Amino acid sequence: MIIERSIDISAPPDQIWSVLADVERWPEWTPSVTAVQRLDPVELSLNARVRIKQPRLPPLIWRVTALDPGRSFDWITSSPGATTLGRHQVQARDGGSVVRLSVTQTGLLGSVVGRLLAKLFRRYVEMEAQGLKRRAEARVENRPR
């Protein structure tokens, strides 16, 4: 199962990246995340781990598996029989940026879990996209000129 969402944001990629990469502050701008705790002393980096609590889901540990600073990062979490990949991509476009968010479920139970939670996952990805847009655009509006 793959859930994808692209959203145009009227902010430069560096502004969006600063919001996206500061994962501990996600609960401030998306109701899909209630708590984030870094488990390693480093900021967002390859193999960094974070514990994330989301409404209606158990706390999960996510590990960064790919990182292109300023542009994208992937992270995974695993549970018995299922692996979830979250992908976050920022790309410049005229007048701002486009952000692509996706969640992919794999594994023996991944398709079952994906079907059972697809509506919830779609809602959370949409919340993340809209919250990121609001936060990044507000930073641009409040930036000194």
N, CA, C and O atoms as a MOPAC input file, in Angstrom:
PM7 MOZYME 1SCF
protein

 N      0.83600 1    -1.17400 1     0.00000 1
 C      0.00000 1     0.00000 1     0.00000 1
 C      0.88600 1     1.24400 1     0.00000 1
 O      1.84300 1     1.34600 1     0.76800 1
 N      0.54800 1     2.17600 1    -0.87000 1
 C      1.27500 1     3.45000 1    -0.94100 1
 C      0.26400 1     4.58600 1    -0.86500 1
 O     -0.73400 1     4.59500 1    -1.58500 1
 N      0.53100 1     5.53100 1     0.00600 1
 C     -0.26800 1     6.75400 1     0.09900 1
 C      0.67200 1     7.90100 1    -0.21100 1
 O      1.72800 1     8.03000 1     0.41000 1
 N      0.29000 1     8.74400 1    -1.17700 1
 C      1.13300 1     9.86500 1    -1.57400 1
 C      0.32400 1    11.15300 1    -1.56700 1
 O     -0.88100 1    11.15400 1    -1.81600 1
 N      1.02000 1    12.25200 1    -1.27300 1
 C      0.38700 1    13.58100 1    -1.31200 1
 C      1.43900 1    14.58800 1    -1.72600 1
 O      2.51600 1    14.65100 1    -1.13300 1
 N      1.12900 1    15.37500 1    -2.74100 1
 C      1.98000 1    16.49600 1    -3.14200 1
 C      1.24500 1    17.78000 1    -2.81700 1
 O      0.02300 1    17.85400 1    -2.94400 1
 N      1.99500 1    18.79600 1    -2.39600 1
 C      1.36900 1    20.06900 1    -2.06200 1
 C      2.30800 1    21.20400 1    -2.46500 1
 O      3.51400 1    21.14400 1    -2.22400 1
 N      1.73800 1    22.23500 1    -3.07800 1
 C      2.49400 1    23.44500 1    -3.41400 1
 C      2.54700 1    24.33300 1    -2.18000 1
 O      1.53700 1    24.55200 1    -1.51100 1
 N      3.73100 1    24.83700 1    -1.89100 1
 C      3.92200 1    25.69900 1    -0.72700 1
 C      4.63400 1    26.96300 1    -1.18700 1
 O      5.66000 1    26.89900 1    -1.86400 1
 N      4.08100 1    28.10900 1    -0.81500 1
 C      4.65700 1    29.40900 1    -1.19400 1
 C      5.77200 1    29.78600 1    -0.23500 1
 O      5.67800 1    30.76100 1     0.51100 1
 N      6.81700 1    28.99600 1    -0.27500 1
 C      7.99800 1    29.22400 1     0.55700 1
 C      9.17900 1    28.56100 1    -0.14900 1
 O      9.00500 1    27.56200 1    -0.84800 1
 N     10.38400 1    29.11700 1     0.03200 1
 C     11.55700 1    28.49000 1    -0.58600 1
 C     11.88400 1    27.16400 1     0.10000 1
 O     11.53100 1    26.96100 1     1.26100 1
 N     12.55700 1    26.26200 1    -0.61800 1
 C     12.88500 1    24.95700 1    -0.05000 1
 C     13.60900 1    25.01200 1     1.28800 1
 O     13.34600 1    24.18200 1     2.15800 1
 N     14.52500 1    25.98000 1     1.47800 1
 C     15.26100 1    26.03100 1     2.74300 1
 C     14.34700 1    26.32300 1     3.92700 1
 O     14.57200 1    25.81000 1     5.02300 1
 N     13.31300 1    27.14600 1     3.71900 1
 C     12.34900 1    27.43200 1     4.78700 1
 C     11.54700 1    26.17300 1     5.12900 1
 O     11.32000 1    25.86800 1     6.30000 1
 N     11.12800 1    25.46000 1     4.10500 1
 C     10.35100 1    24.23100 1     4.32100 1
 C     11.22400 1    23.18900 1     5.00300 1
 O     10.79500 1    22.52800 1     5.94900 1
 N     12.44500 1    23.04900 1     4.51900 1
 C     13.35000 1    22.05600 1     5.10200 1
 C     13.59000 1    22.34300 1     6.57700 1
 O     13.63400 1    21.41200 1     7.38100 1
 N     13.74600 1    23.59900 1     6.94700 1
 C     13.99900 1    23.91700 1     8.36000 1
 C     12.83300 1    23.47400 1     9.24300 1
 O     13.04100 1    23.06900 1    10.38700 1
 N     11.61900 1    23.54900 1     8.72200 1
 C     10.44700 1    23.07300 1     9.47200 1
 C     10.42400 1    21.54400 1     9.49000 1
 O     10.24800 1    20.93100 1    10.54300 1
 N     10.60200 1    20.94900 1     8.34000 1
 C     10.50200 1    19.49700 1     8.19200 1
 C     11.58400 1    18.76300 1     8.97300 1
 O     11.30200 1    17.74800 1     9.61000 1
 N     12.81300 1    19.25700 1     8.93400 1
 C     13.93600 1    18.57500 1     9.57800 1
 C     13.93800 1    18.71900 1    11.09800 1
 O     14.62600 1    17.96500 1    11.78600 1
 N     13.18700 1    19.66600 1    11.62500 1
 C     13.09700 1    19.86500 1    13.07700 1
 C     11.97000 1    18.97900 1    13.61300 1
 O     10.93300 1    19.46600 1    14.06300 1
 N     12.20300 1    17.66700 1    13.55300 1
 C     11.13600 1    16.70100 1    13.82700 1
 C     10.55700 1    16.80300 1    15.23900 1
 O      9.39000 1    16.47600 1    15.45100 1
 N     11.35400 1    17.25100 1    16.19600 1
 C     10.83900 1    17.36300 1    17.56500 1
 C      9.74000 1    18.41900 1    17.69500 1
 O      8.98800 1    18.41400 1    18.66900 1
 N      9.64500 1    19.31700 1    16.72500 1
 C      8.62700 1    20.36900 1    16.79000 1
 C      7.38000 1    20.03600 1    15.97300 1
 O      6.45000 1    20.84100 1    15.92100 1
 N      7.34300 1    18.87100 1    15.33800 1
 C      6.17700 1    18.49800 1    14.53900 1
 C      4.85200 1    18.59700 1    15.31100 1
 O      3.85400 1    19.02700 1    14.73300 1
 N      4.80700 1    18.21700 1    16.58600 1
 C      3.51900 1    18.33100 1    17.29500 1
 C      2.96900 1    19.76500 1    17.33600 1
 O      1.77600 1    19.96000 1    17.57000 1
 N      3.83200 1    20.76800 1    17.11000 1
 C      3.37200 1    22.15700 1    17.08900 1
 C      2.58600 1    22.49300 1    15.82900 1
 O      1.77300 1    23.41700 1    15.84800 1
 N      2.80400 1    21.77100 1    14.74000 1
 C      2.17000 1    22.16600 1    13.48900 1
 C      1.34900 1    21.07900 1    12.79300 1
 O      0.68000 1    21.36200 1    11.79900 1
 N      1.38700 1    19.83800 1    13.29700 1
 C      0.51400 1    18.81500 1    12.72300 1
 C     -0.16000 1    18.01900 1    13.83300 1
 O      0.51400 1    17.45400 1    14.69500 1
 N     -1.49600 1    17.97400 1    13.81200 1
 C     -2.20600 1    17.19400 1    14.83000 1
 C     -2.05500 1    15.68800 1    14.64000 1
 O     -2.55000 1    14.91000 1    15.45600 1
 N     -1.37800 1    15.27100 1    13.57300 1
 C     -1.15000 1    13.84000 1    13.35100 1
 C     -0.01300 1    13.29200 1    14.21600 1
 O      0.21700 1    12.08300 1    14.25000 1
 N      0.69200 1    14.17600 1    14.90900 1
 C      1.80600 1    13.77300 1    15.77500 1
 C      1.62400 1    14.44900 1    17.13100 1
 O      1.50500 1    15.67100 1    17.21400 1
 N      1.60500 1    13.63900 1    18.19400 1
 C      1.41700 1    14.21100 1    19.53100 1
 C      2.71300 1    14.33200 1    20.31600 1
 O      2.80800 1    15.16100 1    21.22000 1
 N      3.72300 1    13.50900 1    19.98300 1
 C      5.00100 1    13.59200 1    20.69100 1
 C      6.11000 1    13.01800 1    19.82000 1
 O      5.91900 1    12.03400 1    19.10600 1
 N      7.28100 1    13.66200 1    19.89700 1
 C      8.48100 1    13.19000 1    19.19600 1
 C      9.64700 1    13.29100 1    20.17200 1
 O      9.84900 1    14.31600 1    20.82300 1
 N     10.40400 1    12.21200 1    20.25800 1
 C     11.59000 1    12.19400 1    21.12600 1
 C     12.76700 1    11.64700 1    20.32700 1
 O     12.72800 1    10.52300 1    19.82900 1
 N     13.82200 1    12.46700 1    20.21400 1
 C     15.04800 1    11.96600 1    19.57700 1
 C     15.68700 1    10.93400 1    20.49700 1
 O     15.78300 1    11.15300 1    21.70500 1
 N     16.12100 1     9.82100 1    19.93700 1
 C     16.76700 1     8.77300 1    20.72400 1
 C     18.27700 1     8.80200 1    20.57000 1
 O     18.98600 1     8.06200 1    21.25200 1
 N     18.76800 1     9.64100 1    19.68900 1
 C     20.19700 1     9.79800 1    19.46900 1
 C     20.53900 1    11.26900 1    19.67600 1
 O     19.68200 1    12.13300 1    19.48700 1
 N     21.78300 1    11.56800 1    20.06300 1
 C     22.13700 1    12.95500 1    20.36000 1
 C     22.30000 1    13.84700 1    19.13200 1
 O     22.59800 1    15.03300 1    19.27300 1
 N     22.11200 1    13.30900 1    17.94800 1
 C     22.30900 1    14.08300 1    16.72100 1
 C     20.97300 1    14.57000 1    16.16600 1
 O     19.91600 1    13.99700 1    16.43100 1
 N     21.05800 1    15.64600 1    15.38900 1
 C     19.86900 1    16.12600 1    14.68300 1
 C     19.53000 1    15.11700 1    13.59900 1
 O     20.07800 1    14.01400 1    13.58100 1
 N     18.64400 1    15.48100 1    12.71100 1
 C     18.26500 1    14.59300 1    11.62400 1
 C     19.50900 1    14.19400 1    10.83200 1
 O     20.15300 1    15.04000 1    10.21100 1
 N     19.84100 1    12.91500 1    10.85700 1
 C     21.01500 1    12.40200 1    10.15800 1
 C     20.77200 1    10.93700 1     9.82900 1
 O     19.85600 1    10.31300 1    10.36400 1
 N     21.59300 1    10.40000 1     8.95400 1
 C     21.46800 1     9.00700 1     8.57400 1
 C     21.56200 1     8.11900 1     9.80600 1
 O     22.46700 1     8.27600 1    10.62600 1
 N     20.63000 1     7.19200 1     9.93300 1
 C     20.51300 1     6.23700 1    11.04400 1
 C     20.02000 1     6.85000 1    12.35000 1
 O     19.89600 1     6.13500 1    13.34500 1
 N     19.73500 1     8.15300 1    12.37800 1
 C     19.15900 1     8.76100 1    13.58800 1
 C     17.80300 1     8.11300 1    13.86300 1
 O     17.06700 1     7.76200 1    12.94200 1
 N     17.49200 1     7.96400 1    15.14900 1
 C     16.22300 1     7.34700 1    15.53800 1
 C     15.38700 1     8.32500 1    16.35500 1
 O     15.90600 1     9.10100 1    17.15600 1
 N     14.08000 1     8.26300 1    16.12800 1
 C     13.14400 1     9.06300 1    16.91100 1
 C     11.94200 1     8.20500 1    17.27700 1
 O     11.51700 1     7.33400 1    16.51900 1
 N     11.41100 1     8.47800 1    18.46000 1
 C     10.17200 1     7.81500 1    18.88500 1
 C      9.04400 1     8.79600 1    18.61100 1
 O      9.09100 1     9.94800 1    19.04200 1
 N      8.03900 1     8.33500 1    17.89700 1
 C      6.90800 1     9.18600 1    17.53200 1
 C      5.62100 1     8.58000 1    18.06800 1
 O      5.36800 1     7.38500 1    17.92000 1
 N      4.82200 1     9.42100 1    18.68900 1
 C      3.49500 1     9.02700 1    19.15000 1
 C      2.47500 1     9.76400 1    18.29800 1
 O      2.51900 1    10.98700 1    18.16400 1
 N      1.55100 1     8.99200 1    17.72300 1
 C      0.46800 1     9.54700 1    16.93000 1
 C     -0.85100 1     9.09500 1    17.53300 1
 O     -0.92800 1     8.00900 1    18.10900 1
 N     -1.88900 1     9.91100 1    17.40900 1
 C     -3.19500 1     9.50400 1    17.93000 1
 C     -3.62400 1     8.17200 1    17.31200 1
 O     -3.43700 1     7.93800 1    16.11800 1
 N     -4.19400 1     7.31800 1    18.13300 1
 C     -4.76400 1     6.03100 1    17.70300 1
 C     -3.72500 1     5.00000 1    17.26300 1
 O     -4.08600 1     3.93500 1    16.76300 1
 N     -2.43200 1     5.30800 1    17.44300 1
 C     -1.36700 1     4.36200 1    17.09900 1
 C     -0.42500 1     4.21900 1    18.28300 1
 O     -0.29000 1     5.15000 1    19.07700 1
 N      0.23500 1     3.06100 1    18.41800 1
 C      1.22400 1     2.92400 1    19.49400 1
 C      2.45900 1     3.76300 1    19.16300 1
 O      2.69100 1     4.07900 1    17.99600 1
 N      3.24900 1     4.12600 1    20.16700 1
 C      4.50600 1     4.82300 1    19.87800 1
 C      5.39500 1     3.91700 1    19.01500 1
 O      5.50000 1     2.71500 1    19.25900 1
 N      6.02300 1     4.51200 1    18.01800 1
 C      6.88300 1     3.75300 1    17.11200 1
 C      8.25100 1     4.41800 1    17.00700 1
 O      8.36300 1     5.64000 1    17.10700 1
 N      9.27900 1     3.61600 1    16.80700 1
 C     10.62400 1     4.14000 1    16.60200 1
 C     10.90200 1     4.13400 1    15.10300 1
 O     10.81400 1     3.10500 1    14.43300 1
 N     11.23900 1     5.32000 1    14.60200 1
 C     11.56200 1     5.51100 1    13.18600 1
 C     13.06300 1     5.73400 1    13.06400 1
 O     13.66400 1     6.41200 1    13.89700 1
 N     13.67800 1     5.15400 1    12.00900 1
 C     15.10700 1     5.30300 1    11.76100 1
 C     15.31100 1     5.89700 1    10.36600 1
 O     14.75400 1     5.40700 1     9.38400 1
 N     16.11400 1     6.95600 1    10.29300 1
 C     16.39200 1     7.61400 1     9.01500 1
 C     17.26400 1     6.68700 1     8.16800 1
 O     18.34100 1     6.26900 1     8.59300 1
 N     16.78100 1     6.37200 1     6.96300 1
 C     17.48900 1     5.44500 1     6.07600 1
 C     18.06900 1     6.13000 1     4.84500 1
 O     18.93400 1     5.56600 1     4.17500 1
 N     17.61300 1     7.32000 1     4.54500 1
 C     18.14800 1     8.09100 1     3.41400 1
 C     18.01600 1     9.56000 1     3.75700 1
 O     17.01500 1     9.98800 1     4.33100 1
 N     19.03900 1    10.33300 1     3.40000 1
 C     19.02800 1    11.75800 1     3.72300 1
 C     19.79200 1    12.52500 1     2.65700 1
 O     20.95500 1    12.23900 1     2.37200 1
 N     19.11500 1    13.49900 1     2.07900 1
 C     19.73400 1    14.46000 1     1.16800 1
 C     19.38900 1    15.82300 1     1.76000 1
 O     18.35500 1    16.40000 1     1.42500 1
 N     20.26400 1    16.35200 1     2.65200 1
 C     19.93400 1    17.57100 1     3.40200 1
 C     19.40900 1    18.69600 1     2.50500 1
 O     19.97400 1    19.00600 1     1.45600 1
 N     18.32100 1    19.28200 1     2.95800 1
 C     17.68400 1    20.36500 1     2.21000 1
 C     16.71000 1    19.88000 1     1.15300 1
 O     15.95700 1    20.67500 1     0.58900 1
 N     16.71700 1    18.58200 1     0.88100 1
 C     15.87200 1    18.05700 1    -0.20000 1
 C     14.95600 1    16.90900 1     0.20600 1
 O     13.77300 1    16.91700 1    -0.13200 1
 N     15.49300 1    15.91000 1     0.93700 1
 C     14.63900 1    14.75700 1     1.23800 1
 C     15.19100 1    13.93000 1     2.38200 1
 O     16.38400 1    13.95400 1     2.68400 1
 N     14.28100 1    13.19600 1     3.00900 1
 C     14.69300 1    12.14500 1     3.91900 1
 C     13.63000 1    11.06300 1     3.94000 1
 O     12.43900 1    11.31800 1     3.76000 1
 N     14.10800 1     9.83600 1     4.17000 1
 C     13.23900 1     8.67200 1     4.33600 1
 C     13.50600 1     8.11600 1     5.72000 1
 O     14.62000 1     8.20100 1     6.23700 1
 N     12.46700 1     7.54600 1     6.31300 1
 C     12.67400 1     6.80300 1     7.53900 1
 C     11.75000 1     5.61400 1     7.55800 1
 O     10.72100 1     5.60100 1     6.88200 1
 N     12.12500 1     4.59800 1     8.34400 1
 C     11.32100 1     3.38500 1     8.41800 1
 C     11.03300 1     3.05300 1     9.86800 1
 O     11.75200 1     3.45000 1    10.78500 1
 N      9.95500 1     2.31100 1    10.03500 1
 C      9.63800 1     1.69300 1    11.30800 1
 C      9.14900 1     0.29100 1    10.99000 1
 O      8.51600 1     0.05900 1     9.96100 1
 N      9.44700 1    -0.63400 1    11.87800 1
 C      9.05100 1    -2.02000 1    11.64700 1
 C      8.31400 1    -2.56300 1    12.85300 1
 O      8.60300 1    -2.21600 1    13.99900 1
 N      7.36300 1    -3.41700 1    12.56400 1
 C      6.66200 1    -4.17300 1    13.58700 1
 C      6.55800 1    -5.59400 1    13.04100 1
 O      6.81800 1    -5.80600 1    11.85600 1
 N      6.19000 1    -6.55900 1    13.85400 1
 C      6.15600 1    -7.93000 1    13.34100 1
 C      5.31400 1    -8.03700 1    12.06100 1
 O      4.11000 1    -7.77900 1    12.06900 1
 N      5.97000 1    -8.42000 1    10.97600 1
 C      5.27100 1    -8.65400 1     9.71600 1
 C      5.03800 1    -7.44200 1     8.84100 1
 O      4.50500 1    -7.57800 1     7.74000 1
 N      5.42300 1    -6.26100 1     9.29600 1
 C      5.15900 1    -5.06200 1     8.49400 1
 C      6.28200 1    -4.03900 1     8.66600 1
 O      6.83800 1    -3.87000 1     9.75100 1
 N      6.59200 1    -3.37300 1     7.57300 1
 C      7.55000 1    -2.26600 1     7.58700 1
 C      6.87100 1    -1.07000 1     6.93600 1
 O      6.21700 1    -1.19800 1     5.90000 1
 N      7.03300 1     0.09000 1     7.55300 1
 C      6.45900 1     1.32200 1     7.01600 1
 C      7.60000 1     2.26400 1     6.65600 1
 O      8.49500 1     2.51900 1     7.46200 1
 N      7.55000 1     2.77400 1     5.43100 1
 C      8.52000 1     3.74500 1     4.94500 1
 C      7.82200 1     5.08300 1     4.80400 1
 O      6.78900 1     5.18000 1     4.14100 1
 N      8.37500 1     6.11500 1     5.41800 1
 C      7.88400 1     7.48200 1     5.24300 1
 C      8.89000 1     8.25900 1     4.42000 1
 O     10.08400 1     8.25600 1     4.72200 1
 N      8.41100 1     8.92500 1     3.38200 1
 C      9.30200 1     9.68500 1     2.49600 1
 C      8.85300 1    11.14300 1     2.49400 1
 O      7.65900 1    11.43800 1     2.43100 1
 N      9.83700 1    12.05500 1     2.56500 1
 C      9.59600 1    13.49900 1     2.61900 1
 C     10.51600 1    14.15300 1     1.60900 1
 O     11.73700 1    14.06400 1     1.74400 1
 N      9.95600 1    14.81900 1     0.58400 1
 C     10.76200 1    15.41600 1    -0.47700 1
 C     10.34500 1    16.86900 1    -0.68200 1
 O      9.15600 1    17.18400 1    -0.70900 1
 N     11.34000 1    17.75500 1    -0.82700 1
 C     11.11500 1    19.17700 1    -1.07500 1
 C     11.81600 1    19.52800 1    -2.38000 1
 O     12.98700 1    19.20300 1    -2.57300 1
 N     11.09100 1    20.19500 1    -3.27200 1
 C     11.66500 1    20.56500 1    -4.56400 1
 C     11.25300 1    21.99200 1    -4.90600 1
 O     10.09100 1    22.36700 1    -4.74700 1
 N     12.21600 1    22.78300 1    -5.37700 1
 C     11.92600 1    24.16400 1    -5.77000 1
 C     11.02900 1    24.18100 1    -6.99500 1
 O     11.10800 1    23.30600 1    -7.85800 1
 N     10.18300 1    25.18700 1    -7.05400 1
 C      9.37100 1    25.46500 1    -8.23800 1
 C      9.19500 1    26.96700 1    -8.30400 1
 O      9.49000 1    27.65900 1    -7.32900 1
 N      8.72100 1    27.49600 1    -9.42500 1
 C      8.52200 1    28.94200 1    -9.54900 1
 C      7.64700 1    29.44900 1    -8.41500 1
 O      6.54100 1    28.94900 1    -8.20600 1
 N      8.13900 1    30.44300 1    -7.68200 1
 C      7.36000 1    31.06100 1    -6.62100 1
 C      7.28900 1    30.27400 1    -5.33600 1
 O      6.54700 1    30.65300 1    -4.43100 1
 N      8.03300 1    29.19400 1    -5.22300 1
 C      7.98700 1    28.42900 1    -3.98300 1
 C      8.54200 1    27.03300 1    -4.13900 1
 O      9.62200 1    26.83100 1    -4.69500 1
 N      7.78200 1    26.06600 1    -3.63600 1
 C      8.25500 1    24.68200 1    -3.61700 1
 C      7.07700 1    23.73400 1    -3.75800 1
 O      5.92000 1    24.10900 1    -3.56900 1
 N      7.40200 1    22.51200 1    -4.09100 1
 C      6.42800 1    21.42800 1    -4.02500 1
 C      6.99800 1    20.39500 1    -3.05600 1
 O      8.17800 1    20.05100 1    -3.11200 1
 N      6.13800 1    19.91200 1    -2.17400 1
 C      6.53100 1    18.89900 1    -1.20100 1
 C      5.75800 1    17.62500 1    -1.52800 1
 O      4.55200 1    17.65300 1    -1.77300 1
 N      6.47800 1    16.51900 1    -1.52300 1
 C      5.85900 1    15.21600 1    -1.74500 1
 C      6.04800 1    14.37900 1    -0.48600 1
 O      7.16900 1    14.19100 1    -0.01400 1
 N      4.95400 1    13.88900 1     0.04100 1
 C      4.96900 1    13.03900 1     1.22600 1
 C      4.38100 1    11.69000 1     0.83800 1
 O      3.40900 1    11.62800 1     0.08600 1
 N      4.96100 1    10.61800 1     1.34300 1
 C      4.38400 1     9.30400 1     1.07000 1
 C      4.62200 1     8.35600 1     2.23000 1
 O      5.57400 1     8.49400 1     2.99900 1
 N      3.72700 1     7.39300 1     2.32700 1
 C      3.82300 1     6.30100 1     3.29400 1
 C      3.63000 1     5.01500 1     2.50500 1
 O      2.66300 1     4.87400 1     1.75600 1
 N      4.55800 1     4.07700 1     2.67900 1
 C      4.47800 1     2.79300 1     1.99000 1
 C      4.54100 1     1.68300 1     3.02000 1
 O      5.43900 1     1.65700 1     3.86100 1
 N      3.58500 1     0.76300 1     2.95200 1
 C      3.54400 1    -0.40100 1     3.83600 1
 C      3.99400 1    -1.62200 1     3.05400 1
 O      3.49800 1    -1.87100 1     1.95500 1
 N      4.93700 1    -2.39300 1     3.61200 1
 C      5.38700 1    -3.63100 1     2.99500 1
 C      5.46700 1    -4.71900 1     4.05200 1
 O      5.28000 1    -4.46500 1     5.24200 1
 N      5.74600 1    -5.92500 1     3.60200 1
 C      5.89600 1    -7.04600 1     4.51800 1
 C      4.68500 1    -7.95200 1     4.48200 1
 O      3.65300 1    -7.61200 1     3.90200 1
 N      4.82000 1    -9.09900 1     5.10200 1
 C      3.77100 1   -10.10900 1     5.10500 1
 C      2.43300 1    -9.55900 1     5.58500 1
 O      1.39000 1    -9.85900 1     5.00400 1
 N      2.46400 1    -8.76300 1     6.63600 1
 C      1.22800 1    -8.17500 1     7.16900 1
 C      1.02900 1    -6.72700 1     6.71300 1
 O      0.01500 1    -6.10500 1     7.03100 1
 N      1.99300 1    -6.20100 1     5.97300 1
 C      1.92000 1    -4.80300 1     5.54400 1
 C      0.67200 1    -4.47900 1     4.75900 1
 O      0.05600 1    -3.43700 1     4.98300 1
 N      0.28300 1    -5.35300 1     3.83600 1
 C     -0.91000 1    -5.06500 1     3.03600 1
 C     -2.17200 1    -5.12600 1     3.89000 1
 O     -3.10500 1    -4.35200 1     3.67700 1
 N     -2.20300 1    -6.04200 1     4.85500 1
 C     -3.37400 1    -6.14100 1     5.74800 1
 C     -3.46400 1    -4.90000 1     6.63000 1
 O     -4.51700 1    -4.27000 1     6.73000 1
 N     -2.33600 1    -4.55800 1     7.27500 1
 C     -2.30200 1    -3.36800 1     8.12400 1
 C     -2.62100 1    -2.12800 1     7.29200 1
 O     -3.36800 1    -1.25000 1     7.72500 1
 N     -2.05000 1    -2.07000 1     6.10100 1
 C     -2.29400 1    -0.93700 1     5.21100 1
 C     -3.75700 1    -0.76900 1     4.87400 1
 O     -4.27300 1     0.34900 1     4.89500 1
 N     -4.43100 1    -1.85600 1     4.56400 1
 C     -5.86800 1    -1.77100 1     4.25000 1
 C     -6.67700 1    -1.35400 1     5.47600 1
 O     -7.60700 1    -0.55400 1     5.37000 1
 N     -6.32400 1    -1.89300 1     6.62700 1
 C     -7.06400 1    -1.57400 1     7.84700 1
 C     -6.88900 1    -0.11200 1     8.26100 1
 O     -7.81700 1     0.50900 1     8.77900 1
 N     -5.70100 1     0.42700 1     8.03000 1
 C     -5.39600 1     1.77900 1     8.49700 1
 C     -5.28700 1     2.80800 1     7.37700 1
 O     -4.86000 1     3.93600 1     7.62200 1
 N     -5.66400 1     2.44300 1     6.15300 1
 C     -5.48400 1     3.34400 1     5.00100 1
 C     -6.17000 1     4.69100 1     5.21000 1
 O     -5.57900 1     5.73300 1     4.92800 1
 N     -7.38400 1     4.68500 1     5.69100 1
 C     -8.10900 1     5.94700 1     5.89200 1
 C     -7.38600 1     6.83200 1     6.91200 1
 O     -7.24800 1     8.03900 1     6.71100 1
 N     -6.93100 1     6.22400 1     7.99700 1
 C     -6.20300 1     6.96500 1     9.03000 1
 C     -4.87600 1     7.50200 1     8.46800 1
 O     -4.53700 1     8.66500 1     8.68500 1
 N     -4.13600 1     6.66500 1     7.75500 1
 C     -2.86500 1     7.10100 1     7.17200 1
 C     -3.07300 1     8.24600 1     6.18300 1
 O     -2.30700 1     9.20900 1     6.17800 1
 N     -4.11200 1     8.14200 1     5.34300 1
 C     -4.38900 1     9.23300 1     4.39000 1
 C     -4.67600 1    10.53500 1     5.12900 1
 O     -4.19300 1    11.60200 1     4.75000 1
 N     -5.46600 1    10.42700 1     6.18400 1
 C     -5.79200 1    11.61700 1     6.96900 1
 C     -4.53400 1    12.21600 1     7.60300 1
 O     -4.36800 1    13.43600 1     7.60600 1
 N     -3.65700 1    11.37900 1     8.13300 1
 C     -2.43800 1    11.87400 1     8.77800 1
 C     -1.48900 1    12.50800 1     7.76500 1
 O     -0.87600 1    13.53500 1     8.05900 1
 N     -1.35500 1    11.91300 1     6.57400 1
 C     -0.50200 1    12.50100 1     5.54300 1
 C     -1.06100 1    13.85500 1     5.11900 1
 O     -0.30400 1    14.80200 1     4.90700 1
 N     -2.37200 1    13.94900 1     4.99500 1
 C     -3.00000 1    15.23400 1     4.64200 1
 C     -2.78400 1    16.26400 1     5.75000 1
 O     -2.48200 1    17.42200 1     5.46000 1
 N     -2.93200 1    15.86900 1     6.99600 1
 C     -2.67600 1    16.78300 1     8.11400 1
 C     -1.23900 1    17.28500 1     8.08800 1
 O     -0.98100 1    18.46700 1     8.31700 1
 N     -0.30400 1    16.37400 1     7.80600 1
 C      1.09900 1    16.76800 1     7.75700 1
 C      1.34500 1    17.75400 1     6.61600 1
 O      2.04400 1    18.75100 1     6.79600 1
 N      0.77300 1    17.47800 1     5.44500 1
 C      0.95700 1    18.36800 1     4.29200 1
 C      0.39300 1    19.75900 1     4.58500 1
 O      1.06400 1    20.76400 1     4.34600 1
 N     -0.82400 1    19.82000 1     5.09600 1
 C     -1.46700 1    21.11200 1     5.37000 1
 C     -0.76000 1    21.86000 1     6.49500 1
 O     -0.58200 1    23.07500 1     6.41900 1
 N     -0.35900 1    21.14100 1     7.53500 1
 C      0.34000 1    21.78100 1     8.65000 1
 C      1.69500 1    22.32700 1     8.23100 1
 O      2.08500 1    23.42000 1     8.64100 1
 N      2.41500 1    21.56100 1     7.40800 1
 C      3.71000 1    22.01500 1     6.90500 1
 C      3.53500 1    23.26800 1     6.05300 1
 O      4.31900 1    24.21100 1     6.15900 1
 N      2.51800 1    23.27700 1     5.21900 1
 C      2.23200 1    24.45100 1     4.37500 1
 C      1.97500 1    25.68300 1     5.23900 1
 O      2.55600 1    26.74300 1     5.00500 1
 N      1.10000 1    25.54200 1     6.23900 1
 C      0.78600 1    26.67900 1     7.12100 1
 C      2.03200 1    27.18200 1     7.84100 1
 O      2.28700 1    28.38500 1     7.89200 1
 N      2.80400 1    26.25200 1     8.39500 1
 C      3.98300 1    26.63400 1     9.18600 1
 C      5.03800 1    27.31700 1     8.31800 1
 O      5.56100 1    28.36800 1     8.68800 1
 N      5.35300 1    26.72100 1     7.15700 1
 C      6.39900 1    27.28300 1     6.29200 1
 C      5.97500 1    28.61900 1     5.70600 1
 O      6.78700 1    29.54200 1     5.63700 1
 N      4.71800 1    28.74600 1     5.28300 1
 C      4.25400 1    30.01000 1     4.71500 1
 C      4.18300 1    31.09900 1     5.78100 1
 O      4.44000 1    32.26500 1     5.48400 1
 N      3.84200 1    30.74000 1     7.01300 1
 C      3.81800 1    31.72400 1     8.09800 1
 C      5.22300 1    32.23400 1     8.38300 1
 O      5.39700 1    33.41000 1     8.70100 1
 N      6.21800 1    31.37900 1     8.27700 1
 C      7.60700 1    31.81300 1     8.48900 1
 C      8.03600 1    32.80500 1     7.43400 1
 O      8.74900 1    33.76300 1     7.73100 1
 N      7.60400 1    32.58300 1     6.19500 1
 C      7.93800 1    33.50700 1     5.10200 1
 C      7.25700 1    34.84800 1     5.35700 1
 O      7.88100 1    35.89700 1     5.19100 1
 N      5.97900 1    34.83000 1     5.76100 1
 C      5.23600 1    36.06400 1     6.00800 1
 C      5.82000 1    36.85300 1     7.16300 1
 O      5.77000 1    38.08300 1     7.15200 1
 N      6.37200 1    36.17700 1     8.15700 1
 C      6.90100 1    36.84100 1     9.34800 1
 C      8.37600 1    37.17900 1     9.25300 1
 O      8.93500 1    37.76800 1    10.17800 1
 N      9.02100 1    36.81600 1     8.14200 1
 C     10.44200 1    37.08400 1     7.96300 1
 C     10.66000 1    38.57000 1     7.69700 1
 O      9.93500 1    39.16100 1     6.89600 1
 N     11.64700 1    39.18800 1     8.35500 1
 C     11.92900 1    40.61100 1     8.09800 1
 C     12.32200 1    40.81500 1     6.63700 1
 O     12.99600 1    39.97900 1     6.03500 1
 N     11.90200 1    41.90800 1     6.10000 1
 C     12.18500 1    42.18700 1     4.69100 1
 C     13.29000 1    43.19500 1     4.55900 1
 O     13.66700 1    43.55400 1     3.44300 1

